[in-house]
Amino acid sequence: MTTVVCPGSFDPITLGHLDVVRRATTMFDDVVVGVAKNPGKSGLLDLETRAGLVRAALASAAETEPGLARVSVAVVPGLLVDFCREIGAVAVVKGLRGGGDFDAEQPMALMNRHLSGVETIFLPGDQRYAHVASSLVKDIVRHGGQVDDLVPAGVTEALRAALGQPAAGS
């Protein structure tokens, strides 16, 4: 069984994240979505809320794509390499929207390999989602905009609640 981790802060999960996980399931036996706290980012949603939104998105998508039903979700408590070692993951799978993502991800990939030998596999993101970033999604919602076509069901409502905004249609 080949286990990989698709890590991220998922604050919040987007359709771009979901696409990377979906494609990872076609290449590997066991895919674990690792929801992590990124100390370089100020998170809006707490870890458990983010993990819950990922689980809900996967469950909903699995209705039409059964391969997603076998994806598990876990909170990464510390270093990603320690988590990978603990669950027996042979690689980390990351999606890249463009060159800027590669520039940010490459040093982390090299450090993870240095620390533990775990490799990182980069998947080019689907161009339909190249403009979608969790930080932009949060900013749009913060200013009253609509993001339902960028995120799985339930995410917009969770963001509005975290921001103290009324639910849509209220």
N, C-alpha and C positions, 0 to 999 in steps of 0.2 A: 504494500500500500504506500503510495507516494503522497505525503502530506505537505501542503504549502500554506503559508499565511498571507492573507491580503490585509496588511495593516493600514491604519489611518486613524485620524481623530474623528472623522465622520461627524463633524459639528456644523451642519447636519449631513447625513447621507444624501447623495444626489443620484440622478439617473446615470451619470458618468461612472460613479463608484460601482453602481449595480451592474453596469455593462462589463467592467473589468472582472468582477466576481463571476459573472455569467460565463465569460470566456475562459476564465481559469478552470471552471468545472469541466470544460471540454478537453482539457489537457492533463488534469491531475485527478487522482482518485479521491483525495480528501482535501477539501478547502475549508480553512478556518478564517473567518473575518475577525481580526484582532483590533478591538476598539481601544485606543490608547490616548493617554493625556499627553499633549504636546506642550512642554513647558515654554516653548517659544511663541505659543498662541494663547490668547485669552479666550477660553471656551465659554460659550453661551449656555449650552445644555450640559447637564452633569453626565458623567460616564454611563450610569445605568439607564438614563433616558436615551442617550445615543445608542447604546446597545439594544434597547427595546425597539427603537425605530428601525434599526438594521434588521432585527428579527422579524418585525412586522412586514417590512419591505420584501424580505426573502420569502416569507410565507405567502404573501399575496402574489408575488411573481411566480412562485412554484405551482400555482394553480394552472398556469399555461406552459410553464417550463419545469417539468418534474425534476430535472437535474439540480435545481436550486434547493430542493427539499433536503438534500444531503449536506448542505453547507451548514456549518456550525458557527456560532458567534461566541466570543469570549472577550472579557476585559483583560487587557495586557497590564499586569500590575507593576511592571518595572521595565527593565531593558528588553527590547524586542528579541535580542539574541538569546537571552535567558528563557524567554517564553518559547521560542522556537526549539531550543534544546529540550525543554520540559515536555513539549507535546510531540517531539520527534519530527519536526518539520525540516525538510531538506532545502527549502528555498522560500524566499519572500517574493511575492508578485506585486508589482506596483504599476499603475497606469500612468502614462505620460501624455499630457495635452500638447506639449511643445518643448522647445529647447530650454526654456526657463525651468520647467519641471525637471528636465534631465540635469541641468546645472545644480539644482538643489538636492536631487536624489543621489547623484553619483557619489559624493563624499560619504553619505550615510551607507550606501551599498558597500563601498570599499572598507569602511570601518567595521560594518557587521561581518564581512568576510575575514577581516583581520582578527576580530575578537573571537570568532567562533567557527569560521569556515563556511558559514551559511552563505549561499549565493543569492543574488537578487536578479529576478527576471523582469525586464521592463516590457510592458505591452503598450503599443501606441494606442492612444485613446481614439474612440470613434469620433470622427469630425463633427457629428451632430452635437457633441457635448464639449467641444474644445473650448468654448467660452464659459463653461459652467464651473464655478468654484464655490465652495461652501461659504467663503468670506463674502463673495458677491451676493449669494443667495440671502445671507443674513442682512446685508446692507439694503437690499431691495425690500425685504419684509419690514425692516426697521423704518423705512420711509413709505410704507403703505402699498408697495407694489405687489404684483402677482407673480408667483413662482411655481404654481402647480404643474406647469409643463416641464419643470427642471428637476423636480424632486418626487419621490414616491408619495403615495397617499398618506396623509396623517402628519407629514413633516411640516407643512405650512402652519397647521393648527398648533403644533408643538412649539414652533418658533414664536408665533403670536402670543401664546401663553407665557413663554419665557420672557418675552419683552413687555408683558403686561398690557397687551393690546386686545381689543375685543375680537371675538371670533368673526369670521367673514359672515356678512349678512345680519350682524347684530346691530 
